[in-house]
Amino acid sequence: MDTLRQRIETDFGLVEFEYTSDVPGPSPLPFGDVVQHLPVVDEISEDLEEILKQQRLQLRRLGAVNPDAQREYREVNERHDFLTKQVEDLRHAEHDIREVITELDELMERDFRATFEVVAKEFKEVFTRLFAGGSARLVLTEGEDLDTMGIDIEARLPGKRTQELALLSGGERSLTAAALVFALIKASPTPFCVMDEVDAMLDEANVGRFRQVLEELSTDTQFVVITHNRHTVQAADVIYGITMGRDTTSQTISLKLEEVDERYSSN
């Protein structure tokens, strides 16, 4: 019993033992509620020793008491609450962005189809004018959305059957491409347009019709045309020529046709 009492004191700290008047010894100190009052045990159970061993083992596993544990818990808890709120804000932002993307997709598809109809109409007219007959149309290829959808050109030249663009000759493809560019400009005029030797494969008749459309559209759009064809050059207001000098370096020569006309008219 004494050994067990000593172990209890070691494990549980200060306890108050039962004192009787017939037992000699010093009087107990008046600890009051400072010490723990243990019940009187007349008989010890057989498994008490094993229970104590298990309790001591659990205490050892717990390790030393961390006095900053409460403060660390508050800090971690505050951090957890902050991050949780951030995640909720991100989810709301993701939802809002997805709604905006969906709305933009609908607007783009609506505007695309409206613009496509206008360009397709202008393309038919310009194609027939450039080729002096025939017909052509723009066709949307199959696709679930605008990302997978494409545009094909079906052309029927004068006196020929309908063909795909890949089956046309080089000059026919060049003139068809010019018709598409002119249709885009007529549907939505741009400040300027650069054309690099578009008329290189065209004969004189096609160049004449190409020049006429070019002059008409030049009222709203400034064209920069790179060409070696003298008929196309005649439609220009300003001509820039590139020549090689004596030192084999490139030189630029400019000429305004309006000034030339004034000189000849004055003479």
C-alpha positions, 0 to 999 in steps of 0.5 A: 500500500505504501508503494502504491501510495508513493506512485500515486503521489508521483503520478498525480501530485499532491493528495490529502491522506486520511488522518486519524486521532489515534495515529501519532505524527505531525498534524496535516497542513491546512491545504484546503482545496489546494490538494486533491481529495482522494476517496478511501480505498479499502480494496485494490482491484487486480487490474489497477496496476495495468491501468496505471501502466497504460495511463503512464504510457499515454502520458509519455506519448503526449510528451512535454506540455507546449505552453504556446499551444493555445496561441499557435492554435489561435494563429492557425485557426485565424489563418484557416478562416482567412484561407477559407474565405479566400477560397470562397471568394475565388469560387464566386469569382470563377462563377462570375467569370464563367458567366461573362465568358458564356455571355461573350461567346453568345455575343461573338457568335451573334455578331459573327453570323451577322457579319458573315451574312453581310460579307457573303452578300458583298462577296457574291457581288464583287466576285461576279463583277471581277470575273464579269460573270459567274457566281460564288458563295461563302459556306460555313463548315460543320462545327459545334462552335466558332472554335471548330467552325471554318469557312469554305469558298465555292466558286463557279467561273463563267462557263464552268461548273462549281469548284472548290478554291483548291481546284482553281488556277493561280490567277483565278485564286488570286482574283477570288482572294481579292474579291474576298478582301474587297468584300470585307472592306465594303462590309467594314471599311479599314483605314488602309490595306496593303496588297502585295502583287495581287495582280501578278497572275492576272491578264489585262482584262482582269487587271482592268476590273480589279483596278476599277474596284480598287479606285472605288474603294479608295475613297474610304480606304487608303491602299498600299499596292505593290505591283509591277503592272503598269495598268494598276500603277495608273490608279495610284495617286503617289508612286514609289519606285525602288531602284539600285544606285551606282553604289549598289544600294537601294534608293527610293524614288517618289512621284505624285501623279497630280503634280505630273498632270498639272505640269503637262496641262500647264505646258 
